[in-house]
Amino acid sequence: MDGETHNPNTKSEMQEAGYVTLFEAIGEEGFAGFQLFTHLVVGWPAYLATNATGARRLYNTEPLDGHTCDHFRPSSKLFPPNWRRRIQIGTTAWLACAAGIAAATYKFGFVPVACFYWGPYMWVNFWLVLYTWLQHTSPDVPHFGDDEWTWVRGALCTIDRPYAELFGFFDWMHHHIGSTHVCHHLFSNLPCYHAVEATKHLKAFLKPKQLYNYDHDPVVTAMWKAALTCQYVDGTEGIQFPKAVKQIGKKTD
């Protein structure tokens, strides 16, 4: 329950944020569509700016306790003090990029910049979030509290998916990061060009022990399933499986 990204909200957080009320207003499929939008369109900027679905602790393992956590301020409590210089450099580069985009928009107009920058940016944003979301989200894959977590248990709680659309073009183009993600978790320093071969051997070892997670569903099916069924967990202790908001509240009891 304390990873860097895609930590699900708890039941109490869903209630406090008004998501149960929103669910009751727009329905199950409407809320799933809302989940897709928040993940694939605004999720990455929200994570960078506010640590949305991010770590539940500071760099020193202390609780957040109301700290405003972002990835831009050198003083952000997400990072240790000896990282301040590198955060400062990164934020300066980001501001320079933003100024360049603004200048290009002023000179060439919104439409050319949207075609040459915002369109490609949204495509990259989509795939970046989609991979991290789907590789760590399934109603059958648990999250662990401190009392249950070990490094190996956490590393094994990821899912390989085929990404077979367009004859596997996206899987090939993205260096098989989605179809070899279990291997990536266990051996993060392994070069991507060895990941397919390594996964064959890893699968042969893990599958008989029922420790290898694989989902044959196409991307769109898997995406909709995650949006529809994996919206919160009951708490941050023990072993927690993702649940749907429809399981909360008077109208769904």
Disulfide bonds with the S-S distance in Angstrom:
none
